[in-house]
Amino acid sequence: MTALNRSAIAKGAITEIWPDGMPRPDIPYSPAVRAGDWLFYSGQSASDLVSGLAEEAAVPGHFPYYESAMGKQAAYLYRRVAAITEAAGASPEQIVRVNQWYLAGMASPDYRTGDLTVNNRRYVETKNRYFRKLSPPSTGIGVRRLLVEGALVEADFTARLAASGERPEPVSAPGLPKPAAGHAEGVRVGRWLFLSGDIATDWIGNWGQPGYEGEVHALAPEARTSRLFWGDEPAARQTDYILKRLANVAEAAGTSLDHAVKAWVYLADPNDFAAVEDVWQRWFPDPGKAPARLIVPRVEIGARGCRVEIAMDLLMPEAAHLKSAVTGGWTPKSREPAAVRADDLIFFSGLMATDPAVGLAKEASLTPGLPYFGLAGKKQMAYILEKARRICAAAGADVRRIVKATLYFTDLNLYAGAMEAWRETFADSHKPAVTAVEIGGGLWVPGCGIMADFVLYDP
């Protein structure tokens, strides 16, 4: 496909983006999807899409120490991203969000929550060479496995191709510590604001600081707890600190967290959920006005002592009337709506194959006495998509207009079955952009092996 121009995109159309010469694997996949003024990328890694890790991205086994594997993979990944972006008629300056999933050391039996096992330095260097003018808001977390054997990083992207030609402008809150990797705290384009994933660090920590007593951590002073008494919940303090920082960046852009439409929350330890939820309730006391929310447990956070990472998308106040909660179809157990309509998008909260009465839904379960008669991944994904259909019906939308899916697996062996259900749903439509990774353990409900994060285009 040659580069698209705006006249080639019909109103309401969803278009798959395939660069010329790019292999087409036998999975329900598109490298990217153009939907109106939006461009959603699938997770990209250093895969040749035919045999696995691309030869150009591999370090020769007979010279294993002369090159950086992360550097070679990042260079290949961004060449792929450049080709997709060009085929879509876009430019790097129009990308408003980057999500990175790094291969962490979670597969090791010696791994412990809080360990730092990722070296992303050369990836960040490559990324900053690609984004020469503005490094967009960014989130980076460590996971247990990626889809491509040998891959060290996977990244996906969102671009906003404003009809007015307006480009993203960086937003920075005065007095706040700046991200060490150099990406923007936030960018505004038109009526949208995109905020980077934030963690409770001042990018200094306590190393060599007055009062340092030997426990090294990266926490900002305001985000620390003494850990001297029962009831001390570090995740609560960190969550409040992060939300205050995000609120400051939003204020600097001229909006507020009242206009947040989607939040992504990543937790190193699922046992922190209750503490995080207490703080969330104080910031968003009315679930009907809260943003849609995805909460991902068991990931590696990239600074010692940090237990929580939060990113957000918001509308500007003049677009507040374009935000509305979707009610009906499903009611989350946590404090957020099932979905939020925002302008021409619908953001879903995280979906699992759950029944509020029993946990893992019976329809999504294999028969205990016949565990090999069926595909657990297919049954769970089919149930998740049925739940999404009910939410779409409440919103007056069609589930086949999903344009982006991020899938978190407890075991990537569920992926093939999940893609069978995915293929059936999108057999007669575009293939949405998809990212799939494996986290470090179980999800929120025992037996659930997939959590899905969907974005739907509905102009």
N, C-alpha and C positions, 0 to 999 in steps of 0.2 A: 504494500500500500504506500503510495506516495503521500507527501505531507498534506494533511487536511487543511482546508481554509474554512472560514466561518460560513460562507455561503453553502458549503457542502453539508453542513449540519442542520437538518430540518428541525423545526421547533418540536421539542419533546422527544427527539430521536435519541437512541442509545447506540453507539457505534463502537465496535471492537477495533482496536488499534494493533496492527501487525506490521512491523517494519519489513521492508523488502528483504527476502532471503532468510528470514528468521524461521528456524524449524518449528513445526507445529506438532507438539506431542499429543499422544492419544489420550488426553484427559480433557474434561470440560473446563477449559482455561483460555483466557485472553491475557496477553501481556499488559494491556491497559484497556480502559473503557472511557470513551468520551460521552458525557451526558450534559447537553446544554453547555454551560460555561465551566463545567467541572471535568477534570481528568483524574481518574483513579487508577493507580498502578497495582498490578499484582506484586507479591513479594519477589524480588529479584536477587539472585545469587550468582555465583560464578559457574553456573551450569551451562553446558552446551545444549541442553534440552533433548539430547539423544542418548548419551551414554553415562552422564553424570557430570562430575567436575571437569570443566574444560581443560584440555591439555595446556593451553596458554596460561591458565591460572594455577597450574600445579608446579610445585617445587620438585625438581628432579631428585629421585631417591638416592642417586649416587653423589649428589652435592647438596645435602639437606640443610646446610647452615649458611649458604652463600646468598640466599634471598629470603625475604619475608613472605611467608605464605599469606598472611593477612593483607600485605601490600599488593601482592599479585592478584588476589581475589577481588580486592576493592577496585583495582584498576579495570579488571574485566567487567565487574558489576556496573561501574559507571559508564563504560563504553556502551553496554546494553541500555542503560537508562538514557543515554544521549540519543541512541537510535530511536527508542520509543518516543521520546519527547519530540524529536524532529518529525517523526511520522505523524504525530498528532497535531503538528503545526504550532507547537508551543516552544517555550524557551525555559532554561533553568530559572530565570528570574521570576517565573510565574508559579513555581512550586512553593506551596505554603506550609507543608508539613512533611517531615521525614520520620519514619519509624524504623528503628534498627533492632534486630534480634540477633544477639551474639551467642555462639556456642560456648556455654560455660562448662565448668568441670563437674556438673551435677551427677554425671554417670559414675563418678568415682565413689567407692564405698566410704572413703574418708571425707567426702564433702560434708560441710556443715553450713546451715543457714547463717548468712553473714559473711561467708568467705568471698574473697575477690579473686576470680580466676580468669578474667577476660583482659587481654591486652588489645585495646582498639586504637592505639596511637596511630598506626599507619593507615588504618581505615579513615580516621578523622582527617589526616593529612590529605589523602586522596579526595575525600568529600569536599574539603575546603578549596581544593584546586578546581573542582567542578563548579562549585557555587562561588564564583569569583566576586560577584557584586554583593550578594547577600546570602548568608547561610541561614536557611529557614528554620522555624521552630522544630525541635527535634526531641525524640524520646528514644532511649536506648536501654534495653534490659537483657539479662542473660537467661538463656533457656537450656533445656537438657539436650534436645536434638532438633536438627533441621532436616528438611526433606531430602537434601542432596548429601550423599555420603562424602565426607571430607570438607564440606562447606563450613566456614568459620563465621559467616555473617549473611544475613538476609535483610533486605531493606525494601520498604514500599513507600509510596509517595502520593501526595494529593496536590493537584495544581488547580488554581482558580484562573480561568481565562476570561476575564471580565470583558463584557461586550463593549464597554466604554474605552477599552484599551488601558485602563488603570492598572498599575503594577503594585505589588505588595510593598508597603512601607514599614520599616522596622519600628517597633514600639519598645521603649525602655523606661523602667521606673527609676527615678533618681534615688540614689542611696542604697540600692539593692546590690548584693554581690552578683557578678556577672558569670554566666556559664563558662567553665574552663575550656570547653571545646570550641568556643567562639560562635556558636549559633545564636540567633536572635531570641530574646525573651518572648517576643511575640511579633506578629505582622498583621497589619490591617490592610484589607483591600475591599473597597466599597463598604457594604454594610456588614462585613464579616471581620472577626478578630480571631486569630489562631494563636494559642499560647503553648509554649514549649512544655514538655514534661519537666516538672520541678521536683527537687528533693531538698531535704532539710539540712543543707550544707551552706557554709559561707565560702567554700572553696579554699579554706585555710585549715580548719579543724584545730586540734589541740597539740599537734606535734611541735614540741619545743616552746610551747606557750607557758606563761606564768601559771602555776598551779598544775602543770602536767605531772601526773602521778603514775604514768606507765601504761595506761589503757589508751591506745591510740585510736582516734576516731576523727571523722570529718564533719561532725555536727556543728552547726552554728550555735553560739552560746544560748540564744533564745529557744533553741529546740532541744536542749539537753535536759535530762532529769537526773536526779541524784542516785536513783536505784538503791536507796538506803532503807526503804520501808515497803511494807505490803501496800498494794494498790498503786504502785508506781507503774504507769503505762507509757513507755516511750513513744509508741506509735500514735497515741492521742496527741501528745505534745508536737510531734513531727507533723501530723496532719493539719493541726491548727496553724502551725508556722507556714506550711506550704500554701494553704488557702489564703492566708494573709498576704503572702507574696504574690500569688496569682491575682488577688483582688487589687493590689497596688499596680500591677502591670495593666490590668483592665482599666483602672481609673486613669492611668496615664494615657490610655487610648481614647478615653471619653466614654467608657461604658462601665458595667459592673457585673459581678457574678450573678446578679438577678437575671441577667440576659444570657447566661450559659445554657447551651442547648445539648452539649454532650461532654461527658467527663470520662476519662480513662484512668482507672486507679490500679496500680500494681503494688502487690504486697509480697515481701520476702517470706513472711510467715502467716499462714491462714489464721493462726490463733490471735492475730491482731485485729481481726474483723470487727469484733464488738467494740473495741476502743475507737477504731476509725469511724464506725457507724455512730457512736455517741457524738463525736465532733461534727460529723456530716449533718446530723439532725439539728444541731445548733445553727449551722450555717444555712441549711435548707429545711426549715421547719415544716413547710408544706410540700409533701411529695408531688402534688399536682403541679407545682411551679418549679420543681427541681429539674436539673438536666437529666436526660437519659444517661445511664451509667453502666460501664463495664468494669468489673472488679476481678482482676486476674491474680490468683495466689501462686506461691511457690516459684518466684522468679528471683534472679540475682539483681540487686540494685547496685549501681556503680560507684558507691562511696561507702567507706567503712562506717558502720553504725547506722546508716540510713536504712529504714525499713519500709518506706512508702515512696511512691512516685505518682504524681498526678499531672495530667495534661487536660486541656479544655479547648472547645470551640465555642464562640459566643457570637451573638448579634449585637449590632450597635443599637442605641436607644431608639433611633428613628425607625428601626425595623422590628421593634418589640411586638408589634401586632402580627408579625409573621411567625411567632412562636406559639405553639399550643401543644398541650399534652394529649397523647392518644390514649383514650380510656376504652376498655373493653377488649376482649380476646384473651387477656392474661393479666394477672395482677402479681407483680414481683413480691417476694417475701421481704426484700430489703427496700430502702426508702428512695424509690425513684419510680417514674411512670414506666409503663411497658415500652413506650417510644415517645419521641418528641418530633413534631413536624416543625421544621425551621426553613422558611422560604420555600425552595423547591426540593428540599431533601427531607427524608424521614430517618432519624437516628434511632435505632433500636437499643434498648438495654440488653445486657448479656443474656443469652438464651441457652438453656440446657434442656435435656429430655426429661423434665420433671413433672410430677403430679403433686399438687400441694398436699394431698392426703397421705401419700406413701413414699415420696422421694422419687427415685427412678421410676418412670411410668411403666406400667405393665406392658403397654404396647411397644415400648422401646427396649424391652428386656428379652433375653433369650430364655427359653424354658430350662430351668435348672437341671432337669434330668436329661435334656437333649442339648447340651452346650455347643455341639458342633453343627446343629441344624439351623443355620442362619448366620448372618453377618451382623455383629454387634454395632459396627460403625454405620452400616446402612440403616439399621432400625433406629438408632439414635438420631441420625441426621434427618431421616424421614419425619420423625416426631418433631424435631426442632423446626423443620420447614413447615409442618402443619401448624405449629404454634405461631410461626411468623405469618402464615396465611390468615389466621384468626385476627391477629393484630392488624394486618393490612385491611381486612374486611371492616374492622372498626374505624379505620382511617379512610376508607373509601379508595384504597389503592390495590394494586396487583403485585403479588409477591415476585412475579417474574420481572419486575422493574428494579430489583436489587442490583446495584452496580458494584458493590464492594463487600467482600466477606473476609473477616479475619477469624481463623479457626484455631482454637487452643485445644490441643489433645493431651490427654494423660499418657497416651501411647500412640505413636504414629502408625502402628500396625492397624489402627482403626481407619486410617486415611482412605485406603482403597475402597472399602465398603461405603464410607461416607460419600465418596465421589460418585458411586453408583446412584445413590439417592439424589445427589446434586445434578447429575446428568439427566435423570428423568424429569426433574423439575424444569430445567432450562433447555430441554430438547428442541423446542421450537422458538427459541428466542436467542438473544445475545448470551455469551458466556461471561458472567461477571468476573471482575478482577478478584483474585483469591490469594491470601497469605495463610500458610499453615505451619505451626510450630508445635513442639512438645514441651510442656512445662515440667517442673521438677517433681511432680507427684499428683495426688488426687485433687479433684475440684471440690466445690462446696457441698455436693451431695454424693454420698457413697454410691459407686456404680456408674455415675455419669462420667463418660470419657471424652466428651466434646463440649466446649462452650463456644458459641458463635456470636460474633459482633457484625451486624449488618448495617449498611447504608443503602437507602432506596431513593431513587430519583422520581419525583412526582410533580412536574411543573404545573 
